Amino acid sequence: MERKKIVILGAGYGGLRALKELQDAHPNADIVMINKDPYHWEMTALHEVAAGTNEPENICYPIDSVVDSKQTLFIQDTVTGIDRENKKVMLKQKDPVSFDYLLIALGFETELLGIEGMEKYGLTISDISSVERIRTQIDQILAEWKKSHKEEPHTLVVGGAGFTSIEFLGELTERLQSEIKNNQLPKNKVKIICIDPSPDEMPAFDRSQSRYAVSKLEEQGVTFLTGRIKKVESNAVHYENNGEVKMIETDTFIWGGGIRGSSVIKNSGFKEKHSRVLVQPDLTVEGEPNILIIGDCSAVPDPNGGIYPATAQIALQQGDCAAYNLKALVDGRPLKKFVYHYRGTVCSLGHKDAIATVMGKKLKGFPASLMKKVVDYRSIWKIGGVRALMRLWK
């Protein structure tokens, strides 16, 4: 009998976790992992690189360190589409790859909400190259700050006060405080503004925790404005508040207003919303039991009738379930249902401050920041193993 082929698309949290578990299970099948980069990067640390408080190499490790070459073939290429009828994955550079069973874990893209000028002028925290662009821009601001004698400050605007934006602002203000102290610089040369419809109502946290995060950032010099971004230009951003459109002059606009699944989902004809597919309880696609979707491209119903948020935590757990079900498909056994076990949420406000909800307890300050480090190290260990953990720890 010809051996079956399992293809995994994407080496993010869910995809790489599924690969690791699947290799440990030794299915009677050939495994192919496809990813556009030769490395995995820690999504939860991208904001640190963007702010300039960490280096790209400190949040990445090679996919080859996880791949068992005796079981898995790694292909570095960009997925452009999925031919579901003929069971083939279309690639940008190489020939199509056939599959018997497919796991889609392609990750997210930034949700631009159709805002005029966003794609051309907005900076996003979405991958290594995007955060390197932000860091370069901030480095230029700081270089000018150190030599400029102009009275007017440089204004940096962040759109959205969600998870990513708050963590980025925490790192950025921490870096600015360090620059002020080390170089004896005036405090008023960089102005930071964050615009959001409800800046002190962060998802996954109650109002008191959200307010704590906002107040801490305000103490560090961040100004929060209420409004919706309407238009982005090369030297200005326009936002609406109570029906009035206002403008802020800036040549540095960073967008953290949300994410959507990979555009490959929509381009491949799946029934989707924001490039997320409503999956079956066992993570398969309705009517296509040989295709599973996890991570940012999947929409998993919660017990309250909503959809679980796309987080690293849920992606890792989906990876475990997907690995089990892929082997079950190969073996001809029944698949199991995915059950999400919520273990808490942590949002950093720099290296020594954070807010957290863990096991029903609300934490803030330094204890929460310690919990953030525990969560990060645990996710590295679960997908990269001891070698990845020791490499990034160093």
C-alpha positions as CSV (number, residue, x, y, z in Angstrom):
1,M,0.0,0.0,0.0
2,E,1.3,3.4,-0.9
3,R,2.2,5.6,2.1
4,K,0.0,8.5,2.8
5,K,1.3,12.1,2.9
6,I,0.5,14.6,5.6
7,V,1.3,18.2,4.7
8,I,1.5,21.0,7.3
9,L,1.3,24.6,6.2
10,G,2.9,27.1,8.5
11,A,5.4,26.9,11.3
12,G,3.8,29.1,13.9
13,Y,2.7,28.0,17.3
14,G,0.0,25.6,16.2
15,G,1.8,24.2,13.1
16,L,5.1,23.6,14.8
17,R,3.5,22.1,17.9
18,A,1.5,19.7,15.7
19,L,4.6,18.7,13.9
20,K,6.5,18.0,17.1
21,E,3.7,15.9,18.5
22,L,3.1,14.1,15.2
23,Q,6.7,13.1,14.9
24,D,6.7,11.8,18.4
25,A,3.7,9.6,17.4
26,H,5.5,8.2,14.4
27,P,2.5,7.9,12.0
28,N,2.8,5.5,9.0
29,A,2.9,8.4,6.6
30,D,5.4,10.9,5.1
31,I,5.2,14.4,6.6
32,V,5.9,17.6,4.8
33,M,6.2,21.0,6.5
34,I,6.0,24.1,4.4
35,N,6.8,27.6,5.7
36,K,8.0,30.8,3.9
37,D,10.8,31.4,6.4
38,P,13.5,28.9,7.6
39,Y,12.8,30.0,11.2
40,H,10.0,30.2,13.7
41,W,9.6,33.5,15.5
42,E,7.9,34.1,18.8
43,M,4.9,36.2,18.0
44,T,4.5,37.2,21.6
45,A,7.8,39.0,21.5
46,L,7.5,40.9,18.2
47,H,6.7,44.1,20.0
48,E,10.0,44.0,21.8
49,V,11.9,44.0,18.5
50,A,9.7,46.8,17.2
51,A,10.4,49.0,20.2
52,G,14.2,48.2,20.1
53,T,14.4,46.4,23.4
54,N,15.3,43.0,21.9
55,E,17.0,41.6,18.8
56,P,15.4,39.6,16.1
57,E,17.8,36.7,16.6
58,N,16.7,36.5,20.2
59,I,13.1,35.6,19.4
60,C,13.8,33.2,16.5
61,Y,15.1,29.6,16.1
62,P,15.5,27.4,13.0
63,I,12.7,25.1,12.0
64,D,15.3,22.5,11.2
65,S,15.9,22.2,15.0
66,V,12.4,20.8,15.3
67,V,12.2,18.8,12.1
68,D,13.1,15.1,12.3
69,S,14.6,14.6,8.8
70,K,13.9,10.8,9.0
71,Q,10.1,11.5,9.0
72,T,9.7,15.1,7.7
73,L,10.6,17.0,4.6
74,F,10.9,20.8,5.2
75,I,10.1,23.0,2.2
76,Q,10.9,26.7,2.4
77,D,8.4,28.5,0.1
78,T,5.3,30.7,0.2
79,V,1.9,29.0,-0.1
80,T,-0.2,30.8,-2.7
81,G,-3.3,28.6,-2.8
82,I,-4.8,25.2,-2.1
83,D,-6.4,23.1,-4.8
84,R,-8.8,21.1,-2.6
85,E,-10.3,19.1,-5.5
86,N,-7.0,17.8,-6.7
87,K,-5.4,17.7,-3.2
88,K,-2.5,20.0,-4.0
89,V,-0.8,22.9,-2.4
90,M,0.3,25.6,-4.8
91,L,3.7,27.3,-4.0
92,K,5.3,30.5,-5.2
93,Q,8.6,29.1,-6.4
94,K,8.4,25.3,-6.4
95,D,6.1,22.7,-8.0
96,P,2.7,21.9,-6.3
97,V,2.8,19.5,-3.4
98,S,0.2,16.8,-3.2
99,F,-1.4,15.7,0.0
100,D,-3.7,13.0,1.5
101,Y,-4.2,14.9,4.7
102,L,-3.7,18.7,5.1
103,L,-3.2,20.8,8.2
104,I,-3.5,24.5,7.6
105,A,-1.8,26.7,10.2
106,L,-0.8,29.6,8.1
107,G,-1.1,32.3,10.8
108,F,-2.4,35.8,10.6
109,E,-2.3,39.0,8.5
110,T,-3.0,42.5,9.8
111,E,-6.6,43.6,9.5
112,L,-6.5,47.0,7.8
113,L,-10.3,47.5,8.0
114,G,-10.3,49.2,4.6
115,I,-8.8,52.4,6.1
116,E,-7.6,54.8,3.4
117,G,-3.8,55.0,3.2
118,M,-3.2,52.3,5.8
119,E,-1.5,49.8,3.5
120,K,0.8,52.4,2.1
121,Y,1.7,54.5,5.2
122,G,0.8,52.3,8.2
123,L,3.5,50.3,10.0
124,T,2.4,46.9,11.5
125,I,3.6,44.5,14.0
126,S,3.1,41.3,12.0
127,D,6.4,39.6,11.3
128,I,10.2,40.0,11.6
129,S,10.6,42.3,8.6
130,S,7.7,44.5,9.7
131,V,9.0,45.1,13.2
132,E,12.5,45.8,11.8
133,R,11.0,48.6,9.8
134,I,9.4,50.0,12.9
135,R,12.6,49.7,14.8
136,T,14.5,51.5,12.0
137,Q,11.9,54.4,12.2
138,I,12.2,54.7,15.9
139,D,16.0,54.6,15.8
140,Q,15.9,57.5,13.3
141,I,13.6,59.4,15.7
142,L,16.0,58.9,18.6
143,A,19.0,59.9,16.5
144,E,17.2,63.1,15.5
145,W,16.2,63.6,19.1
146,K,19.7,63.5,20.3
147,K,21.0,66.1,17.9
148,S,17.9,68.2,17.2
149,H,17.5,71.7,18.7
150,K,13.9,72.1,17.4
151,E,11.3,73.0,19.9
152,E,8.4,70.9,18.5
153,P,8.5,67.3,19.5
154,H,8.4,64.3,17.1
155,T,4.9,62.7,17.3
156,L,4.5,58.9,17.1
157,V,0.9,57.6,16.8
158,V,-0.4,54.1,17.6
159,G,-3.8,53.0,16.3
160,G,-5.7,50.6,18.5
161,A,-5.3,49.9,22.2
162,G,-5.4,46.1,22.1
163,F,-3.0,43.6,23.3
164,T,-0.2,44.2,20.8
165,S,-0.4,48.0,21.0
166,I,-0.3,48.0,24.8
167,E,2.7,45.7,25.0
168,F,4.5,47.7,22.3
169,L,3.8,51.0,24.2
170,G,5.2,49.4,27.4
171,E,8.4,48.5,25.7
172,L,8.7,51.8,23.8
173,T,8.2,53.9,26.9
174,E,10.7,51.8,28.8
175,R,13.3,52.4,26.1
176,L,12.6,56.1,26.0
177,Q,13.1,56.4,29.7
178,S,16.4,54.6,29.4
179,E,17.5,57.0,26.6
180,I,16.5,60.0,28.6
181,K,18.5,58.8,31.6
182,N,21.6,57.6,29.7
183,N,21.9,60.6,27.4
184,Q,20.4,63.4,29.6
185,L,17.8,64.2,27.0
186,P,14.7,66.4,27.5
187,K,11.5,64.5,28.1
188,N,9.3,66.4,25.7
189,K,11.1,65.7,22.4
190,V,9.0,62.6,21.6
191,K,5.2,62.6,22.0
192,I,3.4,59.3,21.9
193,I,-0.3,59.1,21.2
194,C,-2.6,56.0,21.2
195,I,-6.0,56.3,19.5
196,D,-8.8,53.7,20.2
197,P,-12.6,53.7,20.5
198,S,-12.4,52.4,24.0
199,P,-8.7,52.6,25.2
200,D,-9.4,51.3,28.7
201,E,-11.5,48.3,27.7
202,M,-9.0,45.6,26.7
203,P,-10.3,42.2,25.6
204,A,-9.6,39.4,28.1
205,F,-9.2,41.8,31.0
206,D,-11.7,43.5,33.3
207,R,-12.0,47.3,33.4
208,S,-9.8,47.7,36.5
209,Q,-6.9,45.8,34.9
210,S,-7.3,47.7,31.7
211,R,-7.4,51.0,33.5
212,Y,-4.3,50.0,35.4
213,A,-2.4,49.4,32.1
214,V,-3.6,52.7,30.6
215,S,-2.7,54.7,33.8
216,K,0.8,53.1,33.9
217,L,1.4,54.1,30.3
218,E,0.0,57.6,30.9
219,E,2.5,57.9,33.7
220,Q,5.3,57.2,31.2
221,G,4.1,59.9,28.9
222,V,1.5,58.2,26.6
223,T,-1.5,60.2,25.7
224,F,-4.7,58.2,25.0
225,L,-7.4,59.6,22.7
226,T,-10.8,58.2,22.0
227,G,-11.7,57.8,18.4
228,R,-11.6,55.7,15.2
229,I,-8.8,56.0,12.6
230,K,-10.3,57.2,9.3
231,K,-7.3,58.0,7.1
232,V,-3.5,57.7,7.1
233,E,-1.2,60.0,5.1
234,S,2.5,60.3,4.8
235,N,2.6,63.1,7.3
236,A,-0.7,62.8,9.2
237,V,-3.4,60.6,10.6
238,H,-7.1,61.4,10.7
239,Y,-9.5,60.1,13.4
240,E,-13.1,60.6,14.2
241,N,-14.5,61.3,17.7
242,N,-18.2,62.1,18.2
243,G,-18.7,62.8,14.5
244,E,-15.8,65.2,14.3
245,V,-12.8,64.3,12.2
246,K,-9.5,65.5,13.7
247,M,-5.9,65.4,12.4
248,I,-2.6,64.7,14.0
249,E,0.6,65.5,12.2
250,T,3.0,62.5,12.2
251,D,5.2,60.5,9.8
252,T,5.2,57.5,12.2
253,F,1.9,55.6,12.4
254,I,1.9,52.1,13.9
255,W,-1.3,50.1,13.5
256,G,-2.4,47.5,16.1
257,G,-6.1,47.4,15.3
258,G,-6.6,43.7,14.8
259,I,-5.7,40.6,12.7
260,R,-7.3,38.2,10.2
261,G,-6.4,34.8,8.9
262,S,-4.1,34.3,5.9
263,S,-5.5,35.5,2.6
264,V,-4.7,32.0,1.3
265,I,-7.9,30.8,3.0
266,K,-10.1,33.2,1.0
267,N,-8.2,32.7,-2.2
268,S,-8.7,29.0,-2.0
269,G,-12.5,29.2,-1.9
270,F,-13.1,28.2,1.7
271,K,-16.3,29.5,3.3
272,E,-14.8,32.1,5.6
273,K,-15.2,35.3,7.5
274,H,-12.0,37.5,7.8
275,S,-10.2,34.5,6.3
276,R,-11.1,32.3,9.3
277,V,-13.0,29.1,8.7
278,L,-15.6,27.8,11.2
279,V,-14.2,24.4,11.9
280,Q,-15.9,21.2,13.1
281,P,-15.5,20.1,16.7
282,D,-12.6,17.8,15.6
283,L,-10.9,20.8,13.7
284,T,-11.8,19.4,10.3
285,V,-13.5,21.5,7.6
286,E,-17.1,20.7,7.0
287,G,-17.4,18.2,4.1
288,E,-13.7,17.8,3.9
289,P,-12.5,15.4,6.7
290,N,-9.0,15.2,5.3
291,I,-8.4,19.0,5.9
292,L,-7.8,20.4,9.4
293,I,-7.4,24.1,10.2
294,I,-5.9,25.6,13.4
295,G,-4.6,28.9,14.7
296,D,-5.5,32.3,13.3
297,C,-7.2,30.7,10.2
298,S,-9.7,28.8,12.3
299,A,-12.8,29.9,14.1
300,V,-13.6,27.7,17.1
301,P,-17.1,28.2,18.7
302,D,-17.0,28.8,22.5
303,P,-19.7,27.5,24.9
304,N,-21.4,30.9,25.0
305,G,-22.1,31.0,21.3
306,G,-19.2,33.2,20.3
307,I,-15.8,32.5,18.8
308,Y,-12.6,32.0,20.8
309,P,-10.0,34.7,20.2
310,A,-7.0,33.8,18.1
311,T,-4.1,33.4,20.7
312,A,-0.9,31.4,21.0
313,Q,-2.4,29.5,23.9
314,I,-5.3,28.1,21.9
315,A,-3.1,27.5,18.8
316,L,-0.8,25.3,21.0
317,Q,-3.7,23.3,22.3
318,Q,-5.1,22.9,18.8
319,G,-1.7,21.7,17.6
320,D,-1.9,18.8,20.1
321,C,-5.4,17.9,19.0
322,A,-4.6,18.2,15.3
323,A,-1.5,15.9,15.7
324,Y,-3.7,13.2,17.4
325,N,-6.4,13.5,14.7
326,L,-3.9,13.4,11.8
327,K,-2.5,10.1,13.1
328,A,-6.0,8.9,13.7
329,L,-6.9,9.6,10.0
330,V,-3.8,7.6,8.9
331,D,-4.7,4.7,11.2
332,G,-8.4,4.8,10.3
333,R,-9.5,5.5,13.9
334,P,-12.1,8.0,15.2
335,L,-11.1,11.6,15.7
336,K,-11.4,13.4,19.0
337,K,-13.1,16.7,19.7
338,F,-11.0,19.8,20.5
339,V,-11.6,21.0,24.0
340,Y,-10.0,24.3,25.0
341,H,-8.6,24.7,28.5
342,Y,-8.2,28.4,29.3
343,R,-5.1,28.9,31.5
344,G,-5.1,32.7,31.7
345,T,-3.9,35.8,29.9
346,V,-0.9,38.0,30.5
347,C,-0.1,41.4,28.9
348,S,3.3,43.0,29.5
349,L,3.8,46.7,30.2
350,G,7.6,46.6,29.8
351,H,10.1,44.1,31.4
352,K,9.0,44.6,35.0
353,D,5.3,45.4,34.8
354,A,2.2,43.6,33.5
355,I,-1.4,42.6,34.0
356,A,-2.5,39.0,34.2
357,T,-5.5,36.8,34.9
358,V,-4.3,33.3,35.8
359,M,-6.3,30.5,37.4
360,G,-9.0,33.0,38.3
361,K,-6.6,35.3,40.0
362,K,-5.9,38.9,38.9
363,L,-2.3,40.0,39.0
364,K,-0.6,43.3,38.2
365,G,2.9,44.7,38.5
366,F,6.0,42.6,38.9
367,P,4.3,39.3,39.9
368,A,2.4,39.5,36.6
369,S,5.6,40.2,34.7
370,L,7.1,37.1,36.1
371,M,4.1,35.1,35.0
372,K,4.6,36.6,31.5
373,K,8.1,35.1,31.4
374,V,6.9,31.7,32.6
375,V,4.2,31.7,29.8
376,D,6.7,32.7,27.2
377,Y,9.3,30.1,28.2
378,R,6.6,27.4,28.4
379,S,5.5,28.0,24.8
380,I,9.1,27.9,23.6
381,W,9.6,24.6,25.3
382,K,6.4,23.1,24.0
383,I,7.2,23.7,20.3
384,G,11.0,24.0,20.2
385,G,12.0,21.7,23.0
386,V,14.9,22.1,25.4
387,R,17.4,23.2,22.7
388,A,15.2,26.2,21.6
389,L,14.6,27.2,25.2
390,M,18.3,27.2,26.1
391,R,19.2,29.0,22.8
392,L,16.7,31.9,23.4
393,W,17.4,31.9,27.2
394,K,21.0,32.7,26.4
